[in-house]
Amino acid sequence: MKKLIVFVAALFALAACSTSGSATAQFDDEQQSDISCMKHQEQTPGEEYFDEGNWDTVVSLSILRYYTSNGTKPYCDGKGASEADEGWKKLYLQMGADQTHIR
């Protein structure tokens, strides 16, 4: 029994190390369905996002929904897309989305 407890504790420790050491960028979908302009993404997607094996359904649908609904709208500050914005748009297209939905 003691070996089992030690084994389970070791598994939890490994899981904590593997998830906390690989912090990933967060996509901001603004949690609004009707926006008049887009704000710039603060974080650039990491390379792990571009590996289909890592795609999370909830995150993927959030990105697809956001750019399909808002991707042709201007940025609120009147500037062009930032490096972070371009990274998320590249991912959007890699997921198979239609390029006509983004500027």
Buried (B, 14 or more C-beta within 10 A) or exposed (E): EEEEEEEEEEEEEEEEEEEEEEEBBEBBBEEEEEBEEBEBBEBBBBEEBBEEEEBEEEBBEBBBEBBBBBBEEEBEEEEEBBEBBBBBBBBBBEBEBEEEBBB
